[in-house]
Amino acid sequence: MDRSSLLQLIQEQLDPENTGFIGADTFTGLVHSHELPLDPAKLDMLVALAQSNERGQISSKRSSSFKRAIANGQRALPQDGLLDEPGLGVYKRFVRYVAYEILPREVDRHWYFYRHRSCPPPVFMASVTLAQIIVFLCYGARLNKWVLQTYHPEYMKSPLVYHPGHRARAWRFLTYMFMHVGLEQLGFNALLQLMIGVPLEMVHGLLRISLLYLAGVLAGSLTVSITDMRAPVVGGSGGVYALCSAHLANVVMVMK
């Protein structure tokens, strides 16, 4: 059954008064009985959005979003739906912020907001940032130097620093991300990792964001190996640039 036939059936048999509304259970039964080729995940999303009340709970009430979905063939939602959500706690407000910051479409924001679970938490970016801070503090206390640590001879002997002359030690292509020149570089990277990386990880998951971040770090060391054979490399800036580039795509889509 094509879309036009489905709309006609809804109009004639399921909505004789032409109200534009239909129960979610009725719609689901209609889809299964006629074996419509709809993706199960999209069907679940449509039903959830149709049933979600103002508190984000699933109820038997029918919403205007479902009416527009049937009438226009789109899963549209009010633009200010989540912004008017009352009685939210601190964590749910943060989830709402993440939804609007990362996801470009209103329907995706609603789906993420209502389906988000706090487990598993976004541990990758938080763990990387914490490890970078700990390593910096350890070297700062050991060398008694908190600014421009790369100028200290002992700092450059670290097994974590990458230098094109140490390319045979493959782990250095990644471990240099834990070393930083000084407080300014560490603070800048840590701030962006937490502000951009954590929301991205909450939406896209640990695996994707970890691969993205590590790919940026690896690209930084490989680029230095090609362009400057004498320069040592420290800092997680390569991974941070990768996160910013990923977020830039979201910004462009939101602004359209």
PyMOL commands that set and color helices and strands:
alter all, ss='L'
color gray80, all
select helices_A, chain A and resi 3-14+24-33+40-51+64-72+90-102+106-115+123-143+149-151+153-156+164-166+172-178+183-204+206-227+237-255
alter helices_A, ss='H'
color red, helices_A
deselect
rebuild
show_as cartoon
